[in-house]
Amino acid sequence: MTTDLDRQAAFLTEACKLRGIERASKLADGSRHENSGEHSWHLALAALVLEGEAPEGVRIDRVIRMALIHDLVEIDAGDAPIFEAGLDQAAIEAAEQAAADRIFGMLPEAQGAELRALWDEFEAAETPDARFAKALDRFQPPLLNLANGGASWTPYGVDYGKVEARLRPTMERGAPGLWAWIGPKVRAFFEREDG
């Protein structure tokens, strides 16, 4: 007979695979690409540290929970770099939904349903908690790129206009102060690069 603990242990073992998923973003020191497990931890830490940037009413404990689980689907679906051209968004979404079904389905039914609902909430980005979590998810890569000299932007031919178009709306919707702080730094980075 499979117990709840058996299912939880299997889920946790499966979640370790997230550390084997390489992302497009490089570490702050530029030494290597980060993995999705590192990204999820860094995002949860950002939620804790940047709580003061959250709009009123955001429950930071929920944001941290979202950060910890938001990329678990990459175990099956892989990382889809935000600046990679020509990605089939419908296929990515379908792969991520199937991955969410499988991965959260490993847990005891009630717990799996709870975490799946939290993941769905993050993906929809309609609640204040999810909008703040999404804003943090958009804030972290440029923060790393500013530290590593644009190491993750160069291969994708990224310029300020692309960063602004892809990141600004999500950041301004969920945490306007984050874009107000990082936007000018990103612009200055590209002006130096182009100058």
C-alpha positions in Angstrom: 0.0 0.0 0.0 1.3 3.4 -1.0 1.2 5.9 1.9 1.1 9.7 1.7 4.7 9.8 2.8 5.6 7.4 0.0 4.0 9.8 -2.5 5.6 12.9 -0.9 9.1 11.3 -0.9 8.6 10.4 -4.6 7.6 13.9 -5.4 10.6 15.4 -3.6 12.9 13.0 -5.3 11.4 14.0 -8.7 11.8 17.7 -7.8 15.5 17.2 -7.5 15.6 16.9 -11.3 14.9 20.6 -11.5 18.6 21.1 -10.6 19.5 19.4 -13.8 17.5 21.8 -16.0 19.9 24.4 -17.5 18.4 27.9 -18.0 19.5 30.6 -20.5 20.5 32.9 -17.6 24.0 32.8 -16.4 25.0 33.2 -12.7 25.9 36.7 -11.5 29.6 35.9 -11.9 29.0 34.6 -15.5 30.8 31.4 -14.8 28.0 29.1 -16.0 24.3 28.9 -16.7 22.1 28.7 -13.6 19.8 25.7 -13.3 16.1 25.9 -12.6 16.4 24.7 -9.0 18.9 27.6 -8.3 16.5 30.0 -10.0 13.6 28.9 -7.9 15.6 29.3 -4.7 16.8 32.7 -5.8 13.3 33.8 -6.6 12.0 32.6 -3.2 14.9 34.6 -1.5 14.0 37.6 -3.6 10.4 37.4 -2.4 11.6 37.4 1.2 14.1 40.2 0.7 12.0 42.4 -1.5 8.8 42.1 0.4 8.8 45.9 0.9 8.2 46.2 -2.9 5.0 44.2 -2.8 1.8 46.1 -3.2 -0.4 46.3 -0.1 -2.3 43.0 0.6 0.3 40.7 -0.9 0.9 37.6 1.3 4.6 37.0 1.0 4.3 33.5 2.3 2.2 32.6 -0.7 4.6 34.3 -3.1 7.5 32.3 -1.6 5.5 29.1 -2.1 4.8 30.1 -5.7 8.5 30.8 -6.3 9.5 27.4 -5.0 7.1 25.5 -7.3 6.7 27.8 -10.4 9.3 26.1 -12.5 8.7 22.4 -11.5 7.1 21.8 -14.9 10.5 22.4 -16.5 11.4 18.9 -15.3 9.4 17.7 -18.3 8.9 20.8 -20.5 12.4 22.3 -20.2 13.3 26.0 -20.0 11.8 28.3 -22.6 14.2 31.3 -22.8 12.2 34.5 -22.8 14.2 36.1 -25.6 14.4 33.1 -27.9 12.6 33.9 -31.2 10.2 31.5 -32.9 9.1 29.5 -29.9 5.7 27.8 -30.2 3.9 29.2 -27.2 0.9 27.0 -27.5 3.1 23.9 -27.6 5.1 25.2 -24.6 1.9 25.8 -22.6 0.5 22.4 -23.5 3.7 20.7 -22.4 3.7 22.6 -19.1 0.1 21.8 -18.4 0.8 18.1 -19.0 3.9 18.3 -16.8 1.9 20.0 -14.0 -0.7 17.2 -14.2 2.0 14.6 -13.8 4.3 16.2 -11.2 1.6 17.6 -8.9 -0.3 14.4 -9.4 2.5 12.5 -7.7 1.5 14.0 -4.3 -1.4 12.9 -2.1 -4.6 14.1 -3.8 -5.4 17.1 -1.5 -1.8 18.4 -1.3 -1.3 17.9 -5.1 -4.5 19.8 -5.8 -3.4 22.7 -3.5 0.0 23.0 -5.1 -1.4 22.7 -8.6 -3.9 25.5 -7.8 -1.1 27.6 -6.6 0.9 26.9 -9.8 -2.2 27.7 -11.9 -2.6 31.0 -10.0 1.0 31.9 -10.7 0.6 31.2 -14.4 -2.6 33.2 -14.7 -1.0 36.2 -12.8 -4.4 37.6 -11.9 -4.1 37.9 -8.2 -1.9 40.4 -6.4 0.3 37.5 -5.0 0.8 36.0 -8.4 1.4 39.4 -10.1 4.1 40.1 -7.5 5.7 36.6 -8.0 5.7 37.1 -11.8 7.3 40.6 -11.4 10.1 39.0 -9.3 10.5 36.3 -12.0 11.0 39.0 -14.6 13.3 41.0 -12.2 15.8 38.3 -11.5 17.3 37.7 -15.0 18.2 41.3 -15.7 19.6 41.6 -12.2 22.0 38.7 -13.1 22.7 40.2 -16.6 23.7 43.5 -15.1 26.1 41.7 -12.8 27.6 39.4 -15.5 28.0 41.9 -18.4 24.9 40.8 -20.3 26.2 37.2 -20.7 22.7 35.9 -21.2 21.5 38.7 -23.5 24.3 38.5 -26.0 23.4 35.1 -27.6 19.9 36.3 -28.2 20.7 39.7 -29.7 18.9 41.4 -26.9 18.7 45.2 -26.7 17.0 47.6 -24.4 13.8 47.7 -26.5 13.4 43.9 -26.2 14.1 44.0 -22.4 11.6 46.8 -21.9 8.9 45.1 -24.1 9.2 41.7 -22.5 9.8 42.7 -18.8 8.4 46.1 -18.1 4.7 45.4 -18.3 4.9 42.4 -15.9 7.1 44.3 -13.5 5.0 47.4 -13.5 1.8 45.4 -13.0 3.1 43.4 -10.0 5.8 45.6 -8.5 6.3 49.0 -10.2 9.2 49.9 -8.0 11.3 47.1 -9.4 11.0 48.3 -13.0 11.6 51.9 -11.8 14.8 50.8 -10.2 16.2 48.3 -12.8 14.8 49.9 -16.0 17.3 52.8 -16.0 20.1 50.5 -15.1 19.3 48.3 -18.1 19.0 51.3 -20.4 22.4 52.6 -19.2 24.0 49.2 -19.7 22.9 49.1 -23.3 23.9 52.7 -23.9 27.4 51.8 -22.7 27.5 48.7 -24.9 26.3 50.6 -28.0 28.5 53.6 -27.3 
